[in-house]
Amino acid sequence: MRNERNAGRKKRITDSQIEEINRRHYSGESISKLAMEYGITKQGLSKRLKEYNYVPVRLEYYVDGDLCSLIEADFHKEKVHVINYTIELSKTAFGYKLTPEWNEFLDFIEENYLWSRGINKGDDSFLLIDKTFDSSLKDITTKCDRKKIELLTDRCEDIPEFRIRREDVLLYRSDTDGYQMKALTSDRKKFIKSQAVMAGIKMRDHKVEVIATEICRQLGIPCVVQRLCRFVYGENEYGGVYSDNFELDGYIFISFESLLEKKHISSNDGEFIKLDAISKLKWCAAKLSDIGKLEIETTEKYMLDLAVLDCLIGNVDRHTRNFGLFYNVQKDLFEIPLVFDCGMGLFEHDNYRDRYSSFEAAMNNVYVSPYGVDPFEMLVMLDREYKLRSIYKGVETIDYGNLLDTPYALEYERRMNELWQRLG
């Protein structure tokens, strides 16, 4: 039977109306007044506003002081999503699982935290976590807008010192035509990289590496976690960063260009060069999917993560030998790699960084590789194609911390945050 009169229960408030109501409520208007105006009960409107403003709980899982997994738990839908920041399965929250069952998540919470507080799953305080944001759980949970990101500072007591021997050094020269040392600790557990020196000027690229790590954490992008250190070689001391050596776990990084060479193709071919930026991103994702025998959704998300991060920090160094795939020697298969090597951003790729007469002049040398596009324009294109705020949910602003306070870097952060908040 046709419902010509459109009878039945109707949705009283549209999504656009609830957005407007939410804005007015936060401006000071009461729920009672708004409910009366829109013809809905106060209880019904309160429920809709709670649903509209709900942000899944985020748990940060640490092992030996290192962030190993970020767990996003939606208590309304009883769904869990996990992002791992380490390739050592023994250190991840749920092993290889990125979408554990809800009961597995509850067992994880009970085993890793609540038992130590004398709370069991049957207790009311456990069952009400989603309703009360229980105080006993606040220690390990954060909402995106609750926690100010804290970055390591330059204080000597906060950062370790690595004294590098000649036999530890892997490389003396950077692809950016500068001087930069890369080394392994004698036990091969840590990879250390000094700050770059270009035209005799010490760059602050090591600080950009740490900023990139924190932005990845905010957006939920798996990355190689970089921390500040002092890099001492002979009589010379440099700033630097250190991270875990993923090769110890049987992973080999193979660059995109090397993967293409196996197929006798190149990113220098006309097929790639003539494409627009979004088409180039999808072309790279398709090649990674084909060569690595990986799902196209995962390779495209990897390329998107790289592009978004590089836009946010103004990284100009994501050439085709600076991204690719991990090869798992133990399993004999390719995997999506952790994001790394992000230092040439926020104008720390340019030895003329402090000599420009204006921000616009400094921006003339900033573009997103391998697309050759202005980062602000690129972010708009990415948002038009992917709706970024729906992918990186809950991130209202990007926190760059306080490691770089140069005028152009601060202006870049300000303008990029203004753009980010306009997306979607």
ROMARNU-441318 format. One record per residue: residue in one letter; x, y, z of N, C-alpha, C in turn. Coordinates in steps of 0.05 Angstrom, whole numbers, plus 5000, padded with zeros to 4 digits. Layout:
N
AXYZXYZXYZ ...
END
This chain:
424
M501749765000500050005000501850255000 R501150434982502750684980502150875003 N504151005013503751195035503651475023 E501351535009501151784994501052025013 R500051995037499952225055502552245072 N504552065066507052065081506552045111 A504751855117503951825145506151685160 G505951685187507851545204509651745219 R511351635235513151795251515151935235 K515452195238517352355223519752435240 K521952475227524252585241523952885244 R523652975269522953255273525253455267 I527653365272529953545269531953425249 T532753585229534653495210537453525221 D539353405207542153425215543153715215 S542253875195543154155194541854315217 Q539454235224538154375247539554315273 I540254065277541553995302544254125305 E545554165282548154315282547754605291 E545554725281544955005288544155015318 I542554825326541654815354544054785373 N545954615365548354565381549954825384 R550154975362551655225362550255425381 R547655445379546155635396546255555425 H546155295430546255205458548955275471 Y551155235455553855305466554155605468 S552455755455552556045457551056145481 G549555965495548256035519545255995520 E544055925498541055885498540455625511 S538255615526537555385541536255165524 I536554915533535354695519532354715519 S531154815541528254845543527155035521 K528455265518527655455498527955345470 L530155215464530655105438528654875432 A528154715452526254485448523454595441 M522654805454519954915449519955035421 E522055175413522155295386521955095364 Y523354865368523354665347521254445350 G519554465370517354285373518154005381 I520053975399520953715409521153725439 T521053495452521253495481524053555489 K524253665513526853725525528653475526 Q527353255535528853005537529852905510 G528152935490528852845463531153015451 L530953275456533053455446535753395460 S535653355486538053295501539353045491 K537752845484538852595473540152645446 R538852795429539952855403542653015405 L542753205423545153355427547453175438 K546752995456548752815467549852635444 E548152535427549052375404550752535385 Y549952785380551352955362554153015372 N554453055398557053135410558752905419 Y557652665416559152435427561752385412 V563952355427566552295416567452025428 P568151835411569151575423571451615442 V571551445462573751455481576351365469 R578451495474581151415464582851325487 L584051085484585950985503588650965491 E590651055505593451045495594850815510 Y595850625496597050385508600050405505 Y601450415528604350445529605650195539 V607950135528609749925538612550045541 D613650025565616250135571616450425564 G614350575568614350865563613850935534 D613550745516613050795488610150765481 L608950955466606250925456606250705435 C604850485440604750255422602150225407 S599950295420597350275407595550505416 L593950595397591750785403589150645398 I587550625419584950475418582650675419 E580950665399578550835398576150655403 A574750705425572550545433569950705433 D567950615416565350735414563450585432 F562850695455561050555474558150555465 H557450735447554650735437554250495418 K556150465399555950255379557349995387 E558850005410560349775419562249675397 K563849865387565749805366568549905375 V570649775367573349845374575049855349 H576650065347578650075325581350135338 V583450005327586150025339588050115317 I589850295325592150375308594650315323 N596450155311598950075324601250255315 Y602850335334605150505329607850345331 T607550085332609949915332609349675315 I611449555304611149315288611749065304 E612349095330612748875348610048785360 L609048565350606348475358606148435388 S608448355401608448305430607848565445 K608148795433607749045447605149185440 T603649075421601149195413598949105432 A596749255433594649195452593148935445 F592648885420591148655412592548485391 G595248485392596748325372596248425344 Y595548255326595148335298592448455293 K590648435312587848525308587648825309 L586348945288585849225288582949285294 T581149085293578349115300577548895318 P578448895343577748685362574748695369 E573748465378570948455387570648615413 W568148705418567548865441568348725467 N567648465469568348315493571348305497 E572848285475575848285477576848555488 F575548765480576249035490575649045520 L573348955529572648955557574548785573 D575348555563577348395576580048535579 F580748675557583248835557583249045579 I581049195581580749405601580949285629 E579549065633579548935660582348835667 E583648705648586248575653588448785657 N588448995641590649185641590249425660 Y587849465669587549705686585749655710 L583349555705581449555727582049365749 W583349135743584048955764585849085785 S587649265775589449395793587949595811 R585449675803583849855819581749705835 G581849435833579849275848577149285836 I576949335809574349355796574049115777 N571748985777571248765759569048845739 K568848685717566948755696564048775707 G563448615727560748615737560048855755 D562049005763561649235781560249465766 D558549615781557149835768559050045757 S561250095770563150295761564350225734 F564549965728565549875702563349915681 L560949825688558749835669557950125661 L558550315679557850585674560050755662 I562150625653564350785641563450965619 D561750855601560951005578559051235586 K557651205608555751415616557051625634 T558951555650560051745669562951825663 F564151695644567051745638568551705665 D568151475676568851405704571651515711 S571751635735574251775744576551585745 S576051325751578251135753579451075726 L578051145704579051095677580351345665 K579951575677580951815665583951815661 D585351665678588351665677589351575649 I587851395637588951275612587151335588 T585151505591583451575568583551875564 T583251945539583052225532581052265510 K579652485511578052575488579852765472 C579252785446581052935429581353225439 D579253335451579353615459580053645489 R580853425502581353435530584253465538 K586053375520588853355528590553535511 K591953715523593953875508596353705501 I597053705476599353535468601953655480 E603453495493605953585505608253465490 L609953635480612253555465614753575482 L616753415475619353445488620553715483 T621853835502623054095499626054055496 D627454285494630354275490631854255517 R630454225539631854215564633653975565 C636154015573638153795572637353555588 E635853595610635253365627633053195615 D631653295594629453145582630352965559 I632653015548633352865524635952715527 P636052465517638552305521640752395501 E643152305508645452365491646552095480 F647052095454648251865441650951945431 R653051805440655751845431656351645409 I656651735385656751565362659651505354 R660251255350662951175341662951165310 R665351165299665651155270664250915258 E664450685271663350435260660250435263 D659150615278656150625281654850785259 V656450955245655251145226654550985200 L652051035191651050915166651351095142 L650951355147650851545125651751815134 Y653251955118654152225125652752445109 R651452365087650352565069647352525066 S645852755063642952745061642252765032 D639852665025638752704998638152994991 T637953155012637353445008639853605003 D642053474995644553604988645653755012 G645353625035646453745059648053535074 Y649053605097650653425114648953325137 Q648653065139646952955160647852675165 M648452615191649352345198647052175208 K647151925200645151725209646751485220 A645851375242647351165256645550975271 L646750755278645350565296646950555322 T645550505344646950455369648450195367 S650350155384652049915382650449655385 D648149665400646449425402644449405379 R644549605361642849615336639849645343 K639249715367636449745375635250015367 K636950225366635950485361637250605336 F635650745321636550895297636651185305 I638951315300639351595308640051755284 K638951995282639352175260640052445270 S642252565261642952835270641253035254 Q641253285264639953495248641653545223 A640353635202641753685177643253955179 V645453955165647054205162647154275133 M646054505125645854585097647154855094 A649054875075650455125070651655235096 G652555045114653755125139651855205161 I649255185155647155255175645955005186 K645754995213644454775226641454805224 M640154615211637254635208635854525233 R633354565235631754465258629854245249 D630754095229629053885218628453665239 H630253635259629753425279627353505296 K626853765300624453845314621953795298 V622153835272619853785254619153485255 E621153315258620653025260618952965284 V619553095307617953045331615153165329 I614953405316612353525312610653335294 A611853225273610453045255609452795271 T611152695289610252465305607752535321 E607752765333605452845350602952895333 I603253005309600953045291599852775282 C601652585277600752315270599152195292 R600052235317598552135340595752255341 Q595552515336592952645337591052535316 L592152495292590452405270590152105269 G591651955285591451665285592951545262 I595151655254596751555232599051395243 P599351135237601550975247604251085237 C606151135255608651255247610951145263 V613351195254615751135270615951365290 V615851305315615851515336618651625339 Q618851885335621452025336621552185362 R623852175376624352325400626952485398 L626952715411629352875410631652745425 C634052805415636452705429638752895422 R641052845435643552985427645352785413 F646252855390647852685373650752785375 V652452625388655252705392657152525376 Y658652655359660552505342663252635344 G665252505357667752635361667552885378 E668453105369668353355383665853515376 N664153415358661853565348659253455361 E657553645368654953575379652753705362 Y650653545357648453625341645853565356 G643653705348641053605356640353365339 G638453205347637752975332635252845342 V634552625329632252465337633052165337 Y631652015354632251725354629551575353 S629651325343627251165341628050875343 D626050695345626650405345627550325317 N629350135316630350025291628449795282 F626649855263624649655255625949415241 E628349445231629549215217630148985236 L630449035262630848815281628548625282 D626148715274623848545274623248425247 G625248435230624948295204623548455182 Y623548725185622348895165624449045149 I624049045123625849185105624149395090 F625049645090623549845075624449845046 I622549825028623149834999621750074987 S623250254975622050504966620150464942 F618350654938616450634917617850624889 E619950784886621350774861622650504856 S623750384876624950114873622849914867 L620449934878618249754872617449784843 L617350034833616650084805618649964786 E621249984794623349884777623049584772 K621949444792621449154789619449094767 K617649294762615649274741616549414715 H619049514715620149654692618549914685 I617650054706616250304702617550504721 S616850764718618050974734616151204738 S616451344760614851584764615651814746 N617851774732618751974712617451934685 D615951724682614551674657612351874653 G611651914628609552104621606852024632 E606351764636603851674647603251794674 F605351824690605051944717605152244716 I607052354701607452644702605052804693 K603552704673601352854662598852854679 L598852694701596452664718596152904736 D593752964745593353174766594053044793 A594053204814595053114840593452884851 I590752894851589152684862589552424846 S589752454820590152224802592952104808 K594952264813597552164820597452004846 L596052104866595751964891594551684886 K592451684871591051424866592751244848 W594351354830596151194814598251054832 C599351204850601251094869599950874886 A597550924896596150734912595650474896 A594850504871594250274854596850104849 K599050244845601550094840602449954866 L602150084889602849954914601049704919 S598549744912596649514916597349284898 D597949344873598649134853601248994860 I603349144865605949034871606048884897 G604749004918604848894944602648694950 K600748654930598448474934596948554960 L596348814962594948924984592249044975 E590349064994587849184987588249474979 I586849554958587149834948586250034969 E584249964986583350145007585650215027 T587350015033589450065052591750225039 T592350175014594550325001593650614996 E591150644989590150924985590051075011 K589350945033589351085059592251155066 Y594150985061596951045066597851285051 M597151305025597951535009596551785019 L594051755027592551985038593852085064 D594551895082595851975107598352135101 L599952035083602452175076601952455066 A599952485048599452745035598352935056 V596552845073595353025094597553115113 L599152935123601353005141603253205128 D604053145103605953325089604753605085 C602153615080600853875078600954025104 L600353885126600254015152602954115162 I605153985154607754085163609354215140 G608254225116609654345094612154185086 N611953925087614253745080614653745050 V617053805041617653805012619253565003 D619653375021621653165016620452885012 R617852875005616552615002616852514973 H619352494964619952404937619452104936 T619551984913618751704909620651504921 R622851584932624551404947624251454977 N622251614984621651675012619051575022 F617751395006615451245015615450984999 G613950785008613950524995612550315011 L613850085016612649875031614649745049 F613649625071615349445087615149165075 Y617449035074617548745067618048595092 N616148415099616448255124617948005116 V620447985125622147765118621147505129 Q620047515154619147275167616647155154 K614947325144612447235132612547235101 D614647345090615047355061612647495048 L612047735057609847885045610348185050 F608948345035609148635037606948735057 E607648955071605749085089605949385086 I603849525095603849815095605849905116 P607650085109609750165128608750375148 L610150405170609850635187610950885173 V609651105177610551355165613151455179 F615151535163617551635175618851835156 D621051955165622652155149620952395141 C620352565161618552785157619753055164 G622453075165623653315176623853555159 M623553525132623953765115621453925111 G620354015134617954175134618154425151 L616054575151615954825167618355005161 F619155005136621355165125624155075133 E624354835146626954735154628354575132 H627454615107628754495084630354715069 D630154955078631055185063633055355079 N635555355070637555505086637255805084 Y635355905068634656185067632156245084 R631456055102628956055116628356315130 D630456445141629956685158630556945143 R630956925117631857165102629657285084 Y627357155083625257255065623957505076 S622957665058621657915066618757875074 S617557645066614757605073614257305074 F612057225086611156945088610656835060 E609357005043608756915016611356855000 A613457015005615956954991617156695000 A616956645026618056385037616456155026 M613856185021612155975011612755894982 N614256064968614856004940616455744938 N617755664959619455414959618155184974 V615555204979614154994994612054864975 Y612254604972610454454956610254164967 V608254024959607853754969608853554947 S610753394954611753184936610152924940 P609952754920611052794893609152924874 Y607453104884605353224868606053504858 G607953634871608753904862606654114866 V605054094887602754264892603054414918 D602154664919602154824943600554674965 P601654654989600254495010597454585017 F596954845016594254945023592354865001 E593154884976591554804954591154494954 M593254354961593154064962591153964983 L591154095006589354005028586454055019 V585954265005583154324996582354104975 M584154034957583553824938583053554952 L584753494972584353244986581653235001 D580953465012578353475026576053455007 R576253574984574153554964573753264955 E575953114954575752834945575052634968 Y576052684992575852485013574252585038 K573552835040572152945065573852875089 L576053015093578052945112577052935141 R575253125148574353125176572652885183 S571552745162570052495167571952265170 I574452285160576452075163578052105188 Y578852355194580452415218578552545238 K576752375249574552475265575452585292 G574052795301574552895328576953085330 V578353125309580753305310579853575300 E579253755319578254015312580554215304 T582754185318585154355312587554175313 I589654265299592154115299594054255319 D595054095338596854205359599654165350 Y601154375344603954355335605854365359 G604854405383606654425406608154685405 N610454695418611954945421614954905414 L615554705397618354655391619554865372 L617854955353618855155333617255405338 D618755625342617355885346618356095327 T619456015304620256205284617756335272 P617856585263615456725254614056585231 Y615556485211614256355188613056085196 A614355935213613155685222610655735238 L610555935255608156005270605956095252 E606656255232604656345213603556115196 Y605255935189604355695174602355535191 E603055485216601255345234598555485237 R598655745240596155895243594355875218 R595555915195593955905170593055615165 M594655415170593855145165591555065184 N591655155209589455095227586855235219 E587155475209584755615199583455455176 L585155355158584155195136582954935145 W584354805164583354545174580554575186 Q580054795200577554835213575254905193 R576054985169574055045149573354795132 L574854585135574454355118571754225124 G570654095104568153945108565754115109 
END
